Amino acid sequence: MKKIAILGPIPRDTILTHKKETIRKYGCATHPAIALAKLMKDTGEVKIISHIHKKDLEPIKELFSPYSNIDVSGLDSKKDRGTVIELNFLDQNNRLEKQTAFMNPILPEDVEPFLDSDAFVFVPITDFEISLSTLQFIKQNSKGLVIFDAHGPTTAMNINGSRERKFWIDRDEWLPYIDVLKMNLEESMCCWFKNEYDIDEMGHYDEENTDHLDDFAEYILDKGVKVLYVTLDSRGCVAYTLKDGKMNTEFIPSVPVDEVIDTTGCGDSFAGGLAYGFAYHEDPIIAAQYANTLGAMRTQGKTYEVFKDLKETEKIIKENYSLSE
């Protein structure tokens, strides 16, 4: 039986979609947890580790109750510190974010009961939610694969509640403790910075500019990361690895969808797909195929019914990637 731990906030989200609809639900770590629970139904267990408000404990347990293979013993409400966020989408991908409550960081004592996990999936959404000491503790005491989403360390919350992009300045302190690093293109630009900027070039983001990726990936892999994934929105993702001391680059196209309904949680779902691919197949390309598929599924509705069981998921993968049985 495989064991995959999901570590991150479970925010009480209010989502104003680009179609002017309002969605209220629990987000972030819930997406990979439920997606993996469906994939691993008879073959594994999902451990969810998070700090939440006391009033959210029972509703969150109820949310996970249909999935017998989700272990909720890692939910902690004793300090009554959870996460509350409002997302206002300006278009399909761009949004304004406000945060009015924030959980206390996940520390080594929170993960200690789960050190036998085959993979640890970190899905922080703000820079304070995961302690570096937690990753160090896992590396010292577990053989589990550490999969880390850079969304957290590239996002800050100011005292007005606004959530803003930031440079991941202390990046090099974290990289030795990360096996698989995942980010989107904008976040990659927050991780690969110049020695000095002109004022007028700061804060600008060109979603077509990928010129920095090869140099960035080579640097990241040299620091000990085994695989770097950079997602390119609807296009797919790029996987960077080292083979015989040389960098290998592979593009994995996305799973096409007819209509995007809600993109919230796509990155978290992608990270869950990576965990499944590595835990069950130990292959970075197959992992990316699962990741792209779960990310595409997440766009297809407002509820967790968008995620499918292993048979249906593998059917989608085979149709899009000619994955042999």
N, C-alpha and C positions, 0 to 999 in steps of 0.2 A: 504493500500500500504506500503510495507516494504521499508526501505531506508538503504543502505549499503554504507559507505564511504571507499574509498581506498586512503591511504596516503603513498607516497613514490616517488622516482625519476622516470622519464620516460627517461631513457638514450638512446642516439643515439648509438646503438650497431653495432659493426662490429664483426661478429662471424666467426672464422675459425674452421670448424667442424673437427672431427676426421677422416672424410672421405675426407678431403682436399677441401671441398667446402667453399665458402665465402657467408655469409648471412648478409645483412644490413637491420636493422629494428629498430623500437622503442621497448624497452623492459620493464622489471620489472612491474610497476603498470598497464601497458596496458593489461597484460595477465589476471589477476583476474578481471579487469574491463570489458573486452569483454566477458570473460566466464560467469560472473554474469549477464551481460546484456542479454545474450541469455537465461539463466535459468529464469530470472525474467521478461521476455518480457512484460507480461500483468499484473504482480502482484507487481512490485516494481521498484525502481529507484537506479541507481548507481551514487554516487558522487565521482569525482576524484579530489584529492587535491595534487598539485605538483608545484614546481618551475622549469621553463624551459627557454631556450634561446629564444630570440625574433624571430629568424629565424625559430624556430621549432614550434611556436605557431599555425600557420595556417596548416602545415602538420599534426600536432597532432589532431587538430580539425577535419580535413578531415578524418583522420583515424577513429575517433569515430562517424563521421556523419551518417553512416548506422544504428546506434543504437540510436533510439529516446529516450531511457530511460537512457542514460548516460548524466549526468549534468556536463558540462565542466566549469562552472563558478568558480570552485576552481583552475583552471590553472592560474598561475601568471608568467608573463614574464617581469614585470616592471624593475627588477634589472638585467635582461639579464644574469642570472646564471642558467645554466642547467648542465646536466651530459653527458659525452662522454666516452665510454668504448670500449676496444678491448678485446675479449675473444679468446684465442688460445687453443683449446682442444687437449690434448695429447692423450686421449682415450675417451671413452664414458662419463666418469664422472669427470675426472681430467683436469684442465685447468690452463693456465697462464693468469693473468689479468693485464691490464694496464688501467689507468684512466687519462684522459687529461683535464677534466673539471668537476667541482663539484658544485652542487646546494647549495643555502643557506638553512639553516634548516627550517623545518616546525614548526611554532610557534603558540601559542594560538590564535592570531588574525586570522591565516589562517583557523582554524577549527571553529571559533565562529559561522559563518553562518550555520553550519551543525550539530549543537548539538542535533538536533532531530533525528539523525540517530539511527537505531536499533543496528548497529554494526560498529565499526571502525577497519579496517584492515590495520595494519602498516606493510609495506614491505620494510624497509630500506635495502640498500645493503652496506652502509658504516657507520661508527660509529657517524658521525656528522649530519646526515640528519634529525633526529627526536630529538627535545628537550624534556628533561624530564618534563619540565614545561608544555608541551603540554598534556602529559598523565595526569598530575596532574589536569590541567584545565578541561579536559574531565570528570575525576572522580568527580570533584566538581560541575559540571554544566550539566551533561548528565546522562541518564540511559542506554546509549548504551554500549554494550559489547565491551571490548577492546581485540582484537586479535593481537598478536605481534610476528613478525618473528625475531629470534635472529641472523639472518645473518648479520644485520647491526652492532650491538655492538660487534660482534666477528670478524669484518673485518676493517682494517685500510688502509689508503692510505699514502705512503711516498712521499718525494719530488721528487723522480724519476718517480712517476706515478704508481709504482708497488702496487698492492693490496695484502695485506698479512693478515693471520690469527693472531688474538690477543686474550688475555684473557679478559673476560668481568669482570674486576676487581670491578667496582661499581654496580654490578648486584643487590645487596640487596636494593639499593636505588630505583630501577625501579620496582621490583617485586610487591610491594603493589598496584601498579596502573595498573597491567596487569591481565586480567581475564583468557585468554587462551594464553599459550606460546608455540610456535612451533619452532623446530630446527631439524637439522640433527645430525647424530651421532658424526661427527667431531666437530660440534659446541657445542655439549653437553660437550665435553672434554675441551672446552675453557671456559665453565661455571662452571666446577667442578674441582677446582685446589687444589693442595697440599700446605702445609705450606712452603715447601722448596723442590727444585728439585736438582738432580744431573745434571751437564751439559750434560752428554751423553744421558739422557732420555728426554730432551726437544726437541720439534719439531717433534717427532715421532708419527705417527697415525696408529693404528691398526684397520682397518675397521670391524674386527670380534669381537673386544673387547667390550662387553656390561656389564662388571662386575660392573661398577660404577653406572649404571642407577637407580637401586632401591634406593640406598642411596641418589643420586642426586635428584630423583623425590620426595622423602619424604621431603627433605629439601625445595625444591621449593614450594610444596603444603603447607608446614607449614608457609611459608612467605605470603600466601594469594592467590596464583594462584589457580584457580579452576580446570583447566585441563592443563596437560603438554603432548604435543605430540612430540615424537622423531621418525623421519623418518629413515628407514633402507634401503635406495636406492630401489632396485628392489624387496626387500622382503616384504615391506609394512611399517606399522608404529605401534608404541606402544602408547597407551593412558593411562595416570595415573590420577586417581581421588581419592578423599577421600569419603568413605562411612562409616557412623557411626563411624567416627574418625579413621578408618583404611584405609590404602592405597589399592586401587583396580587397578589391572593391566590387560589390555586387548590388545591383539595383533590383528590388523586388516590387513589381507593379502592384497597385492597389486592387482591391476587389470592387468592381464598379457597382454603383447603386443608382436606381432610377430617380429617387427624390430624397433629399436630406431633410429629416424632420427635426432632429435635435443632436447637436454635436457634443453636448456636455458629457464628459466621461470617456470620450474616444481615446485619449491618451492613456488613461488608467486601464481601459479595456485592452489596449495594445500591449501594455506591460504585462497584463495577465496572460495574454496569448504567448508572449515570449517565455514566460515561466512554464507554461504547459509544453511548449516545443522543446525547451531544454530538459525539463524533468523526464519527459517520456521519449524523446528522440535524440537528445544530445547533438542537435544539428542547428547551427545558426540560421540557415536559410529556411528550413522547415519551421523553425521558431518564428521567423518573420512572416511566413505564410499564415500561421495561426494568428499572429498579432494583427496583421492587416485584416484578416477575416473578422475577428472580434471587434476591431475598430469600426469596420463597415457595418456590422450588425448593430452597433450602438447607435448609429445615425438613423435607424429605421423606425423609431418609435419613442414614446415617452416613458415606457415602463421596462421592466427587466425581462418581459416576455420576448424581447428582441433576441435574446441569447438562446442558442439551440443546443441540443444534446450532441454527443460526440459523432453519432452517425450522420446527422444532418450537417454538422460543421465540416466533417471530412468530405462530404459530398460537394459542398461549396468549394472547398480547397481543391479537390480533384478537377472540378469543372474549370477553375480559373488558373490552376498551376500544373495540371496533368500529373498530379501526385499519384504515383503508383501505389496500389494497395499492398 
